[in-house]
Amino acid sequence: MELLRHRIPETAYNTWFTHLHLAEVREDGWVIGVPNAFVLEYVEHHYRAILEDAASRLADSPVPVRFLIAKAPDLAVFHPAEADSGATAPSGAVGGAHTAVTVDSAIPLQARYTFDDFVIGECNQLAHAACLAVAEAPGRNKFNPLVLHGGAGMGKTHLLQAIAHFCRENDTARKIVYRTSEEFTREYIEFVQKNKDSRAFYKSYKDADVLLIDDIQFLAGKPSTQDEFFNIFSALQSFNRQIVITSDRPPAHIEGLNARLISRFDTGLVADLQPPGLETRLAILRKKAETDSESCVDQEVLAYVAAHVTSNVRELEGTLIKLSAYASFSHAPLTVNIAKQVLGDTVRNRHRRVTLRGIIDAAAAEFGIPAAQLTSQTRRKNVAEPRHAAMLLARQLTDNSLHTIGLSFGRDYSTVIHSIKRAEQMCEAEPAFRAHIENLRAKLG
């Protein structure tokens, strides 16, 4: 592990290697234990060579490596602060008596929001792997806190509730507390109105093994509520209790969020969920159709929907429900032509595929500058603003990752995020800029 730590990016190391263990040393090679099939497939495909090289260097001779799904040996960790406070050890810790797992949630968990029902693709594999690692060993991993961010309908709430389901079904935690930040705020306001003793507010949180908070961005601009959340966060973190948070954007980009909260979030793993690509969208639709006994939508229609409904998972599922309902009521086979008529304006007209090159050319023409300037290093305002617009549309109208968009403009990932955020701000504040965006959107289809 020490050899690998210096050869692999920290995020990849924390995601894929912290839960591997040496299961067996044999004459014909080493057997590496992995927690599940997903990790096995990914590590075997991407990291077998580097693992074999590290093993061979240690053994001073060639060492083949193979992988086996096997539970790692339990390692007890003693926390003096927990012992001093008299807190009960979570289930799974040495000395902890087994008790029924409880889920403290203001709203019922969705039965379908499980890991088994989550479709994995390039857009979400890091977030999924981190959530699974958290669920398997809450508080005993390097993803604490774990922050998931992405737009609406990308699967953040699904993964958050999947952690709760897994912990409850596998007894990996004793108490799980699940809240949206709006519910947390409402509880805090009620507490302030009724009781000034902060210990009363902490009561439902202080003994949580896993704290799940959805949509943390709604705490922005509420300094008192943020202070109380920070206190709860700090107390749980000091006892190695697991914290998982979701947001619609990276925490550092949430205006009105306390800097010390952002700093705490950055001590763990921040993983994003991007819009699903075509293959992932089709896999999502197929899985949904397979699990819905009343669905009678064939593969050709699913392919049509996957190609035209591109914004998020929620819209994909809603479109499939609409088509299934139509087929059920009409008692007629559902063809692609009928699907076009039923969906109407629901799907985007994509006779012309939107490309990054096309967006760059269209933006240059719209703002009256040479296309080459958008990919140059100049930061002049008359170029920077069209570049912001082009990057925003590239994110909205194509399936390309932020990294790929950045390469097209000669920029890195963080610059693309900044440009998109700046373009969104300008759309709200400057009608002329917003008009340019709408003109471009119409031209690009």
LINCOR-V94809 format. One record per pair of residues at least 12 apart in sequence whose C-alpha atoms are under 6 Angstrom apart, sorted by sequence separation. I is the first residue (numbers start at 1). J is the second residue. If there is no record, write none. Layout:
BEGIN
i=I j=J
i=I j=J
END
This chain:
BEGIN
i=21 j=33
i=52 j=64
i=20 j=33
i=52 j=65
i=374 j=387
i=20 j=34
i=76 j=94
i=282 j=306
i=281 j=306
i=363 j=390
i=135 j=163
i=392 j=420
i=295 j=324
i=217 j=247
i=214 j=245
i=215 j=246
i=216 j=247
i=388 j=419
i=135 j=167
i=176 j=208
i=209 j=241
i=210 j=242
i=211 j=243
i=212 j=244
i=213 j=245
i=214 j=246
i=215 j=247
i=36 j=69
i=175 j=208
i=180 j=213
i=181 j=214
i=210 j=243
i=212 j=245
i=29 j=63
i=33 j=67
i=35 j=69
i=175 j=209
i=176 j=210
i=177 j=211
i=178 j=212
i=179 j=213
i=180 j=214
i=181 j=215
i=375 j=409
i=389 j=423
i=29 j=64
i=30 j=65
i=31 j=66
i=32 j=67
i=33 j=68
i=34 j=69
i=35 j=70
i=181 j=216
i=221 j=256
i=301 j=336
i=375 j=410
i=388 j=423
i=29 j=65
i=31 j=67
i=33 j=69
i=34 j=70
i=35 j=71
i=173 j=209
i=220 j=256
i=33 j=70
i=220 j=257
i=275 j=312
i=309 j=347
i=308 j=347
i=308 j=348
i=113 j=158
i=115 j=162
i=113 j=161
i=114 j=162
i=113 j=162
i=101 j=168
i=103 j=175
i=101 j=174
i=102 j=175
i=103 j=176
i=104 j=177
i=105 j=178
i=101 j=175
i=103 j=177
i=91 j=173
i=90 j=173
i=91 j=174
i=90 j=174
i=147 j=244
i=149 j=246
i=151 j=248
i=144 j=242
i=145 j=243
i=146 j=244
i=147 j=245
i=148 j=246
i=149 j=247
i=150 j=248
i=145 j=244
i=147 j=246
i=149 j=248
i=150 j=249
i=149 j=249
i=139 j=240
i=149 j=250
i=139 j=241
i=139 j=242
i=138 j=242
i=146 j=268
i=150 j=272
i=277 j=399
i=145 j=268
i=146 j=269
i=147 j=270
i=148 j=271
i=149 j=272
i=150 j=273
i=144 j=268
i=148 j=272
i=143 j=268
i=143 j=269
i=127 j=271
i=124 j=273
i=123 j=273
i=123 j=274
i=123 j=276
i=154 j=312
i=121 j=280
i=153 j=312
i=154 j=313
i=153 j=313
i=153 j=314
i=119 j=284
END
